[in-house]
């Protein structure tokens, strides 16, 4: 199966999201959820396994347990006039602000919340280094462990399914993405049938159930043959994707 041309916000296939660059999350209480967060709640499972030496060891074997999802649809594009339905899954529960962004089709606002988890942040102070030079590494070790924990949360905090649909909402292509990697998992009729175990879509409401796995041949790109697995079962509204800057 060929590597997907669409990368769901990533500039090509990269494993350049450093697992050490992680933001310190606020401990403040989350805002109250909106009046009806249930359409965005889910229980999706993904996994990614790749033993190729080009992949960072910390990223080779990942398991995702994702509790929220937002689905958007783009206008027709390309010679076939397909529309892309993108379902983004996240590990965090949606807040009132997230629900409002989802309902307006502003998927980028929610995605930035996940991206902030991987922002460059240096938690070490001069006092920490001074103590380490004197033989006391307690602060350095404690903060390093916290960074690794947050990096793990970041690298397991998002996944995406992208469906290319025609004018009758029939699925023609299926892509899957996890942090750092995107692959086309179904484009042939039999593969699409295998993936779409339950599928209904009228342009506004999506019913999708699928459980399976796919080995993606990325050797030509230098990424080996990673194996993707997924288990998704959701019924969710689909919103027109907001135009950036509006």
Number of C-alpha atoms within 10 A of each C-alpha: 14 13 19 19 12 17 21 21 9 14 9 14 19 13 15 10 17 17 20 18 18 26 19 17 9 7 6 6 6 11 10 10 16 14 8 10 16 13 14 22 21 22 16 21 18 25 18 23 16 21 16 15 11 12 19 15 11 13 20 15 15 16 15 22 20 23 19 21 26 28 26 24 22 17 11 15 10 7 6 10 13 22 20 22 25 25 21 21 29 27 21 16 18 26 16 17 15 22 23 16 18 26 20 14 21 22 22 16 13 20 16 10 13 19 17 14 20 22 17 13 13 13 15 12 11 8 11 17 15 12 15 15 10 8 9 13 14 12 17 18 13 10 15 15 12 15 21 16 14 21 23 18 18 24 24 22 22 25 27 22 22 23 23 21 22 16 12 10 16 15 24 16 21 24 22 26 24 24 21 18 21 25 26 23 23 23 17 12 12 10 14 16 14 13 19 17 13 13 16 14 18 11 17 13 14 18 14 17 16 16 16 13 16 19 17 20 18 17 12 10 9 13 20 18 17 21 16 22 17 19 15 17 16 19 17 21 18 22 22 19 21 18 9 7 4 5
